[in-house]
Amino acid sequence: MNLVIDVGNTLVKLAVFQQDKIVELERFLIEFFSKEILKKIEKYPEIDHIILSSVVEIPENWFKLLQVKGKLVVLSDDTLLPFKNNYASPKTLGKDRLALVAGAKVLFPNKNVLVIDAGSCITYDFLQGNNYEGGAISPGMQMRFKAMHNFTAKLPLITQVKNIPLKLTGKTTEENMIIGVLKGIQLEIDGFIDTYKSQYKDLTVILSGGDSELLSRSLKNGIFAPENFLLRGLNSILEFNKH
C-alpha cells in the first residue's frame, strides 16, 4: 500500500492507494499533520511506501514519523521521474507541476498533453510524448482581484465569485472587475489551447486546480479534469521509484 501526501501552505491532501486505486482520501489543516498521519499508519499497517510533496519546509518530526513505515520518497528536483524533464532550471520548478505532469504521463502515455492548473497562479505544462518541455505561469483569479484592489485607491476587494457572468459589458464596478478577470482568464486559457493545437496534433487538455470547476463552465475547448489528478500523479512517481 502507498501513502501519498501533498502539503500546501495551509491544507494537507492525503490518499491511501492500493496499486492505482484510492481506498481513502482526506484533507486537513497542516497543524494536524502528525496526528492525522499517525491515524492512517495505524489504520493501514500494510502501508510500506510513502511519498511526500510539500511547499513548506519539512519539520524533522515529520521525517521521523514517516520513515517508520518503510521507504519514504520526498519529492525534489533529484527524484526519479517517469518522464524526461527538459526544464532548464529544475530546482525552481514547482513540485505540484511535476506531479501534474506525472499524472498526465500515466493517463495519456506517449501523447501530447497540456496540463492547465488554475490555482493561486495559473500554470501551463506541456508533455510531448515522454518529454516534459516546460510551459507558462500567469496570475490566478484571486491574485488578479487582489492586485486590482491593492494597486488602486478605490477598487473593492472581491473575495468570492459564485457564477460566471453571461454578459460582456458590466453595469457596476464589481461587475466590471468580475467580467474583466473571468473573461480575461477564459480568453487566455482558450488562446493557449488554440495555439498549442495549431502546433501539435491530437492535443489532450487537462484542467485542474481549485478554480477549474468555475472556469471550465465557459471555456470553448473541451477539457478533461480527472478526479484527484495531482495525488494520482504523486502515486505514479512513487511507483516509478520502487524499481
C-alpha positions as CSV (number, residue, x, y, z in Angstrom):
1,M,0.0,0.0,0.0
2,N,1.1,3.6,-0.7
3,L,0.6,6.7,1.3
4,V,0.6,9.8,-0.8
5,I,0.8,13.2,0.9
6,D,0.6,16.7,-0.7
7,V,1.3,19.5,1.7
8,G,0.2,23.0,0.8
9,N,0.6,26.3,2.7
10,T,-2.4,25.6,4.9
11,L,-4.0,22.3,3.8
12,V,-2.8,18.7,3.5
13,K,-4.3,16.3,1.0
14,L,-3.7,12.7,1.7
15,A,-4.6,9.5,-0.2
16,V,-4.1,5.8,0.6
17,F,-3.5,3.8,-2.6
18,Q,-3.8,0.1,-3.3
19,Q,-1.8,0.0,-6.5
20,D,-3.6,2.6,-8.7
21,K,-6.9,2.6,-6.7
22,I,-7.6,5.2,-3.9
23,V,-9.0,3.4,-0.9
24,E,-9.1,6.5,1.4
25,L,-8.9,10.2,0.7
26,E,-8.7,13.0,3.3
27,R,-7.9,16.8,3.7
28,F,-7.0,18.5,6.9
29,L,-5.2,21.6,8.3
30,I,-1.4,21.4,8.3
31,E,-1.2,21.8,12.1
32,F,-2.9,18.4,12.5
33,F,-0.3,16.7,10.3
34,S,1.3,14.3,12.8
35,K,-2.0,13.4,14.4
36,E,-3.7,12.5,11.1
37,I,-0.7,10.7,9.6
38,L,-0.4,8.6,12.7
39,K,-4.1,7.6,12.4
40,K,-3.6,6.5,8.8
41,I,-0.5,4.5,9.6
42,E,-2.3,2.7,12.4
43,K,-5.4,2.1,10.3
44,Y,-3.4,0.7,7.3
45,P,-0.5,-1.3,8.7
46,E,0.1,-2.6,5.1
47,I,1.5,0.9,4.1
48,D,5.1,0.3,3.1
49,H,5.8,3.1,0.7
50,I,5.2,6.9,1.2
51,I,5.7,10.0,-1.0
52,L,5.7,13.5,0.5
53,S,5.4,16.6,-1.6
54,S,5.5,19.9,0.4
55,V,5.6,23.6,-0.5
56,V,6.7,24.3,3.1
57,E,9.9,23.4,4.9
58,I,9.5,19.9,6.3
59,P,9.9,19.6,10.1
60,E,12.3,16.9,11.5
61,N,9.5,15.2,13.4
62,W,7.6,14.6,10.1
63,F,10.6,12.7,8.8
64,K,10.8,10.6,11.9
65,L,7.1,9.8,11.8
66,L,7.1,8.8,8.1
67,Q,10.4,6.9,8.0
68,V,9.0,4.4,10.4
69,K,6.8,2.9,7.7
70,G,9.4,1.8,5.1
71,K,10.6,3.6,2.1
72,L,10.0,7.4,2.1
73,V,10.3,9.5,-1.1
74,V,10.4,13.2,-0.6
75,L,9.7,14.9,-3.9
76,S,12.5,17.1,-5.0
77,D,14.4,18.0,-8.2
78,D,16.6,14.9,-7.6
79,T,13.6,12.5,-7.5
80,L,13.5,10.0,-10.4
81,L,10.6,10.8,-12.7
82,P,8.5,8.7,-15.1
83,F,9.3,11.2,-17.9
84,K,12.3,13.1,-19.3
85,N,12.5,16.6,-17.7
86,N,13.7,19.2,-20.2
87,Y,13.1,22.1,-17.9
88,A,16.2,24.4,-17.9
89,S,16.0,25.2,-14.2
90,P,14.6,22.1,-12.5
91,K,15.5,23.4,-9.0
92,T,12.9,26.2,-9.5
93,L,10.2,24.0,-10.8
94,G,7.2,23.6,-8.5
95,K,6.7,20.1,-7.1
96,D,3.0,20.3,-7.9
97,R,3.8,20.8,-11.5
98,L,5.9,17.7,-11.5
99,A,3.1,15.7,-10.0
100,L,0.6,17.0,-12.6
101,V,2.9,16.1,-15.5
102,A,3.4,12.6,-14.0
103,G,-0.4,12.2,-13.8
104,A,-0.7,13.2,-17.5
105,K,2.0,10.7,-18.4
106,V,0.1,7.9,-16.7
107,L,-3.3,8.7,-18.2
108,F,-2.1,9.6,-21.7
109,P,1.2,7.7,-22.4
110,N,3.1,8.9,-25.5
111,K,0.5,11.7,-26.1
112,N,0.8,15.5,-26.4
113,V,-0.8,16.8,-23.2
114,L,-1.3,20.3,-22.0
115,V,-2.0,20.5,-18.2
116,I,-3.6,23.7,-17.0
117,D,-3.7,24.2,-13.2
118,A,-6.0,27.0,-12.1
119,G,-4.9,27.8,-8.5
120,S,-3.1,30.7,-6.9
121,C,-1.3,31.0,-10.2
122,I,-2.4,29.5,-13.5
123,T,0.3,27.1,-14.8
124,Y,0.6,25.6,-18.2
125,D,2.7,22.5,-18.6
126,F,3.3,20.7,-21.8
127,L,4.2,17.0,-22.1
128,Q,5.2,15.9,-25.6
129,G,5.2,12.1,-25.5
130,N,7.7,11.2,-22.8
131,N,9.3,14.7,-22.7
132,Y,8.3,17.5,-20.4
133,E,9.1,20.7,-22.2
134,G,8.0,23.4,-19.7
135,G,5.1,25.8,-20.0
136,A,4.0,29.2,-18.7
137,I,2.8,30.9,-15.5
138,S,0.2,33.7,-15.1
139,P,-1.7,35.2,-12.1
140,G,-4.6,33.2,-10.8
141,M,-8.2,34.5,-10.2
142,Q,-7.8,35.7,-6.6
143,M,-4.3,37.2,-7.4
144,R,-5.9,39.3,-10.1
145,F,-8.6,40.6,-7.8
146,K,-6.1,41.4,-5.0
147,A,-3.8,43.2,-7.5
148,M,-6.7,45.5,-8.6
149,H,-7.6,46.3,-5.0
150,N,-4.0,46.7,-3.7
151,F,-2.7,48.8,-6.6
152,T,-5.6,51.2,-6.9
153,A,-7.2,53.7,-4.5
154,K,-10.9,52.8,-4.8
155,L,-11.4,49.4,-6.4
156,P,-13.0,46.9,-3.9
157,L,-11.6,43.6,-2.9
158,I,-13.6,40.7,-4.4
159,T,-13.1,37.5,-2.5
160,Q,-15.7,35.2,-3.9
161,V,-17.3,34.6,-7.3
162,K,-20.1,32.0,-7.5
163,N,-21.3,32.5,-11.0
164,I,-19.8,33.3,-14.4
165,P,-21.4,36.5,-15.8
166,L,-23.0,35.8,-19.1
167,K,-22.9,39.4,-20.3
168,L,-19.8,41.0,-21.8
169,T,-20.5,44.6,-20.6
170,G,-20.8,45.2,-16.8
171,K,-23.0,48.0,-15.4
172,T,-21.3,48.3,-11.9
173,T,-17.7,48.4,-10.8
174,E,-17.9,44.9,-9.2
175,E,-19.4,43.5,-12.4
176,N,-16.6,45.2,-14.5
177,M,-14.0,43.6,-12.3
178,I,-15.5,40.2,-12.3
179,I,-16.1,40.2,-16.0
180,G,-12.5,41.5,-16.6
181,V,-10.9,38.8,-14.5
182,L,-13.0,35.8,-15.5
183,K,-13.4,36.6,-19.2
184,G,-9.7,37.5,-19.3
185,I,-8.7,34.2,-17.8
186,Q,-11.1,32.3,-20.1
187,L,-9.8,34.0,-23.2
188,E,-6.2,33.4,-22.0
189,I,-6.8,29.7,-21.5
190,D,-8.6,29.3,-24.8
191,G,-5.9,31.2,-26.5
192,F,-3.2,29.0,-25.1
193,I,-5.1,25.9,-26.1
194,D,-5.8,27.1,-29.6
195,T,-2.1,28.0,-30.1
196,Y,-0.9,24.6,-28.9
197,K,-3.5,22.8,-31.0
198,S,-2.2,24.7,-34.1
199,Q,1.3,23.4,-33.5
200,Y,0.7,19.9,-32.0
201,K,-1.8,17.3,-33.4
202,D,-4.1,15.3,-31.2
203,L,-3.6,17.5,-28.2
204,T,-5.2,16.4,-24.9
205,V,-6.0,19.2,-22.5
206,I,-6.4,18.7,-18.7
207,L,-7.7,21.4,-16.4
208,S,-7.2,21.0,-12.7
209,G,-6.9,23.2,-9.6
210,G,-9.2,25.0,-7.2
211,D,-10.8,27.3,-9.7
212,S,-11.0,24.8,-12.5
213,E,-14.7,23.9,-12.0
214,L,-15.8,27.6,-12.1
215,L,-13.7,28.4,-15.2
216,S,-14.4,25.2,-17.1
217,R,-18.1,26.1,-17.5
218,S,-17.5,28.7,-20.1
219,L,-14.3,27.5,-21.9
220,K,-14.9,26.8,-25.5
221,N,-12.3,24.0,-25.7
222,G,-13.1,20.5,-24.4
223,I,-11.4,19.9,-21.0
224,F,-10.7,16.6,-19.2
225,A,-10.3,17.1,-15.5
226,P,-9.6,13.7,-13.7
227,E,-10.6,13.5,-10.0
228,N,-7.7,13.8,-7.6
229,F,-5.3,14.2,-10.5
230,L,-2.3,15.6,-8.6
231,L,-2.4,12.8,-6.0
232,R,-2.6,10.2,-8.7
233,G,0.5,11.8,-10.3
234,L,2.4,11.6,-7.0
235,N,1.4,8.0,-6.7
236,S,2.8,7.3,-10.2
237,I,6.1,8.9,-9.2
238,L,6.2,6.7,-6.0
239,E,5.6,3.6,-8.1
240,F,8.3,4.6,-10.5
241,N,10.8,5.0,-7.6
242,K,10.1,1.4,-6.4
243,H,12.1,-0.1,-9.2
